[in-house]
Structures are given as structure tokens and as C-alpha cells.
């Protein structure tokens, strides 16, 4: 219960002021009015005291008023003696009225205050619910909860969430006994208080943030002296809101994780399905040719035998390339994987790539035009080599005429292009060209599905791009653009 | 007496294929399936050459390479898969003679073995001082480099670099080995020196620098002077 005037000294001063004013006014109008009117002045003073002050002050004021009326105005005046029974009754009634009014007023005021408090709490719950519904992290929920608790129960109120191991997080501000109380809440998923061990501190209550059988943390509050059960109820309501918000967040998180996992699974399934298809064909050839040699060698002509051996070798080499590409794609799709970059010479990488593809190019269709004195690149040479081998392999596979390989520096970019005279790639298919296993089997050729995806991933890992354009006169031109970094000077020329 | 080759390989199929292919070529083959077995065989069966597979169950082989190098210049060829780059380079820098990437053809394997055997004993005998292939001739003694009969003028550093490759002709020489031996220990990470000087050498020696015949690039590992 709180009075309108808060400071005790001020309240007593107000009592004295009221009584003095009533007495002065009574004395002033004394010549003109009867005792009844003067008594009414004191009743007014007592009413005012009831309205503005606490029950104790109002009672004292009533007693004082009766005493003052008796002393100043009831004959014989200037004494506390009362000569007529009528006056005695009047004084007694007045005391009764004053006391009753005071009790009524205080009761009413208390109810109003309670109503206002519960209205404020209802509003707080509503606001918190709105804010929580917009929150997107446990961190935010904690901040909102801490603020709401502090607003409702003062700065000693605190809140702690559980960490991923379902233990209470380390909050430095938490007193050990409060922490122990919270841990009890987590264990039991129940509030602790006087009737449930351990009792933390007098009037401190810990409540779990529990929802659907899961506990997300705990709150600790200091119960006020007045209306402790309503306060506890409010604390429960706040805790329940916070727990619901945390439950919603954890549901969202597990839903996202499940969706991500499903997507990964789908990508992996597509990949495995495609790669096992790409593996099965060459394996079938190898197995067919080798078992044929095993069982029918006597009946096969030397030419036929040589052809079978040739098939085995070709298919095995193809499987090697496929394995390399798969390996590089797996490496590049791992975000933790760093490139092994060093200063590299384009001429050398081209030279090494040509050395690798020449066995498949007996007619020497590939013609390279690499100018001297190209700048060095900061690059992973193994990956760039693989990129070039893939592009050249494709060009050899998908075209029959000459294949161009040229390099050029344009401002801060180096362009390395492979041009063929194949059938070209329709504009509608270009976007899909660089996605793993998106290749349409238009040509009846196999194996390019992974190769271009690897090329694109390698280009992007180097901060560059890979693009395909049509050539005038037919065919495609695949161009790799790589950034040229400031060249490292020779510190000395030994 | 035939030369004895120690094949260290834990996969039975490859081991069998290598064994029979080498036996056909007249080598005597001993096999080991682990590093510990290989160490014992190196000590007790006196092989003339070792083919060491990476990714054995009991270690990465660095220890074996060090041990072999401390005592002899027994030729040692690393057989590695493509995803074992770092390990391969470490073993080459530790003193392995050459490497071969899986999958390989028997032809490649035999070529590597021939080169390694040719260099056998170079620590005791005079090092290779003369190199000739196609129209290129390099004489380290007279410091004369001829291309199609015409002398090629090289700067001292270019010559040092070429000479280092000639001494290991046919074998890979790692970036680190070239940088430390030509420029010095402090330059072991200055790959760009190597790129620039190799570019200059190719421009002077090769007909088509972008598709070299002599100065071959082993991507990410080093260089090799072609011998065939």
C-alpha cells in the first residue's frame, strides 16, 4: 500500500497543516457560526487526510481533529473537558466517521493501485509478446526478457539461458546461490520457493523457461512485499512468453537445418546418380574387353586383341580424368579449402596442359598462340592446368577442325581462350552448361557434364570468370578471365 | 646379375602388376606392404632402387627417405595419387629422386626407372656434364650451349639454373631445390624468380616456348629437363 504523498516526514507535516488550517478557519468563523459548522471543518480535514495520506496518518488526523475540536471549540473551551453529553456523542461519531472514511478511502486506493498495476502488467505482457514475435535470435529474446524483468521487478531480476549442451550459460552477473536456484529449475523444470528446496534467498524466486517439456533457461526475481502471489503470477506469465519465443526459435532452427540437410542430400543424390552413370559405361567397356581377352583370346585376331587393349586403356584414362574432376569439384565446394596460390606463368601452365592432351590430339589440331612476357598470375597451377585440360579435351571431343588457344592481357585482366569449330551452344543452354551434370546428351558424347562445372568453379575460386560465346563462322569460344595482380619485383638480380 | 627393385605398395593388385611388369624387364623384385617392412628390406636385402607408394598404412615415408639418404644415393621414386601433392613435394625435397602420379602406364614407370638408374652413383662418379637431345646440346664443362649448332648466350644465373637441371636430367627438380641451389636458402620461397628465369631460358632454348620440348614444367612441383 502506498499513499499519494510518499515521504513520511511530508505526510506528518501534511497532517499538522490540515489540523492547523481547520483550527484557524474554525477560529476565524467562530463569531458567525455554531459548533456544528466548525466540526464540519475538521471532518473535511480528516477526509482530505484519508484521501491523500495513509491509514495511520488518517487515524492520527482523526484523533487530532477530535482533540482539537474538543480543545478549541467544545465548551468549556480551551480545555479537554466536555460538559454536555450531546457534545461527547458528536465527538465520538466524528471519530467513527473519520476512521470509517479513512478505511474506505485506503481500500479504494489500494484497489485502484492494484487495478493500475495489473493493467500495466497486462500491457507489458502484450508488448513483450509483440516484440518477441519479431525476434530472430535467442540473444534478442534474452535482451527483451532482461528488460521486461527489470521493468517489472527491478534491477535484481535476472535471466540466464541454456547453452547448446543444455547447461546454464556462464553469466558473470549471476550470484552463486541464484545460479544454484536456476540450476534446480532446469533440473526439475519447476519453480523453486519456500516449499521446494533449495530456498535461494528470502523472497527470491527462480522460474524455469519451459515450453513443451523443454527448458530453455531460468529467471530469478525478488518478490515485492505486497501482493507476492500476483507478482509471482506475472513473473510466470513473462517466463512463459519468453519460453514460447525460445521454443519457436528452436523449432525454426531445426526446421532450417532439416531443410538444408534435405537439400544437401538431394544434391549429393543427383551427383552420385550422375557419377555412377558416368563410371558405369567405361567400367562396362573395360570389363567387357578384359573378360573377352581372358576367355576368347585364342579365337581373337591380333588386331582385335589390340583394339580391345586400346579400349581398356582409353576408358581407364577417361576414368582418371573423371576422378580428377570429381576430386577438384569436391575440394572447391568445401568453403574451408584454400587454394595453393603462388606466382605462376601462363606459358608454363599452357605447356603442361598441352603435354597432357597431345596424346589425344595426334593430328595436332590444337594451335596455341601465347605471347611472350605475359604477366605472372597468383594462382593455383594444378587447378588452372585442370581447367585448360578440360576445355581442350572438350574442344577435341566436340569438334573436328582446328582448335585455337590464345592469351591476351586487357587492362588488369588476362584472357585465355579456347576456340573450336564445333556445333556451338544455343544461348538457352549456356547458363546450364556450367552446372554439374546438366549436360544434354545432344552429341552422344559423355563426360563433359562435370568438366565445365569444375572449370567454372576454378575460375570463380580465382576471382575470375569463364564465359562462352559464339564464333563468327561457327563454333564456340570459351574465355577464362583472370585478374592480374601487381607484379612482384625482383629484389635483386643475382 | 639383375638389378633388385624394392616395390613398397599396400594394394595387392597394383603390386602384382608392377611386380610382373618389372620381372619381364629383367628386374629382380622384392615387395613390401608397409613402411616398417620397407625399412627392414632396405637394410637387409640391398635393393638397387626403391618405388615408394604414398599413403601407406603406417606413415608418410619421410622417415624412410631420410634414412636412405643418410646412408646412400639409392634411387628412390615416389608413386603418388593426385591429392597427395604436399606430401609428394616434401619427400622430393627430403631427397627422393623422382615421382610418378597414379594412374600411370608401365611405359612411364620404366622410363622413370631408367632415368633414376642412370643417375645412380652420381655422388661418387663425375656428375652428368654433357646433355644432348634433338638439336640442343649443353656442355657444362665448356659452358657451351648450342641450339641447332648455334651458340646460345645465357646470363650467369640462366646458366646456373640450366646446369642444375642438366645434373638431374630426366628427373624432376623441385622449386625449392632450384631456388636454394641457384639463388640461395633465403630465396627458397621466391617462386616468381624461377618463373621469370625459366621463361627467359625457354625463350632462348625452345622453338615453341608455350609447348616446350626440353624444359618441361611439372605443375606445382618443379621442372624436368627432357631426356627423351
Interface residues (C-beta under 8 A of the other chain):
Chain A: X313 X316 X317 X320 X323 X324 X327 X340 X342 X343 X344 X345 X347 X348 X349 X350 X351 X352 X354 X355 X368 X370 X372 X373 X376 X380 X381 X382 X385 X487 X488 X490 X491 X493 X494
Chain B: X82 X83 X85 X103 X105 X157 X183 X184 X190 X191 X192 X193 X195 X196 X198 X199 X202 X203 X208 X209 X210 X211 X212 X216 X217 X218 X219 X220
